[in-house]
């Protein structure tokens, strides 16, 4: 599906996750409702949906939502040979970053 949807104007990207038990989650991001409508009307997409219902899916749920806010975190990769930051007070005493 990614090969099809990437050509839809307004498609921004997708995220996917799969569990060992077979549960899959795919999140598609679109610029606006018009882009979603174009994807829904795409003939190849509609044929793939029909095939999926007939051959693959026992059930599925579709959510359409507007992202109001998004944030994330990525843990920095450890660097070989670099010591972890010290929790000791900065030179001259006092707590680093404390409001005064």
HULIN-V787610 format. One record per residue. N is the residue number from 1. RES is the residue in three letters. D_LAST is the distance of its C-alpha to the last C-alpha in Angstrom with 1 decimal. Layout:
[[N & RES & D_LAST] [N & RES & D_LAST]]
This chain:
[[1 & UNK & 55.0] [2 & UNK & 52.3] [3 & UNK & 55.0] [4 & UNK & 56.1] [5 & UNK & 52.9] [6 & UNK & 51.3] [7 & UNK & 53.9] [8 & UNK & 52.9] [9 & UNK & 51.2] [10 & UNK & 47.7] [11 & UNK & 47.4] [12 & UNK & 43.9] [13 & UNK & 44.2] [14 & UNK & 44.5] [15 & UNK & 43.0] [16 & UNK & 45.3] [17 & UNK & 45.0] [18 & UNK & 47.8] [19 & UNK & 48.2] [20 & UNK & 50.9] [21 & UNK & 52.6] [22 & UNK & 53.2] [23 & UNK & 50.6] [24 & UNK & 49.4] [25 & UNK & 46.8] [26 & UNK & 46.8] [27 & UNK & 44.4] [28 & UNK & 45.5] [29 & UNK & 43.3] [30 & UNK & 45.0] [31 & UNK & 43.9] [32 & UNK & 45.5] [33 & UNK & 48.2] [34 & UNK & 50.9] [35 & UNK & 50.2] [36 & UNK & 50.4] [37 & UNK & 53.7] [38 & UNK & 55.1] [39 & UNK & 54.3] [40 & UNK & 55.9] [41 & UNK & 59.0] [42 & UNK & 59.4] [43 & UNK & 62.9] [44 & UNK & 62.0] [45 & UNK & 58.9] [46 & UNK & 61.2] [47 & UNK & 63.8] [48 & UNK & 61.2] [49 & UNK & 59.9] [50 & UNK & 63.5] [51 & UNK & 64.2] [52 & UNK & 61.0] [53 & UNK & 62.0] [54 & UNK & 65.5] [55 & UNK & 64.7] [56 & UNK & 61.2] [57 & UNK & 59.2] [58 & UNK & 60.0] [59 & UNK & 57.2] [60 & UNK & 54.1] [61 & UNK & 51.5] [62 & UNK & 50.2] [63 & UNK & 47.0] [64 & UNK & 46.2] [65 & UNK & 42.6] [66 & UNK & 40.3] [67 & UNK & 37.0] [68 & UNK & 34.3] [69 & UNK & 31.4] [70 & UNK & 31.3] [71 & UNK & 28.9] [72 & UNK & 29.4] [73 & UNK & 28.3] [74 & UNK & 30.2] [75 & UNK & 29.5] [76 & UNK & 29.5] [77 & UNK & 32.6] [78 & UNK & 32.3] [79 & UNK & 33.2] [80 & UNK & 35.9] [81 & UNK & 35.0] [82 & UNK & 31.2] [83 & UNK & 29.1] [84 & UNK & 26.5] [85 & UNK & 22.9] [86 & UNK & 21.7] [87 & UNK & 19.3] [88 & UNK & 18.6] [89 & UNK & 15.3] [90 & UNK & 15.2] [91 & UNK & 17.0] [92 & UNK & 15.3] [93 & UNK & 13.7] [94 & UNK & 10.4] [95 & UNK & 10.0] [96 & UNK & 10.6] [97 & UNK & 9.0] [98 & UNK & 6.3] [99 & UNK & 3.8] [100 & UNK & 0.0]]
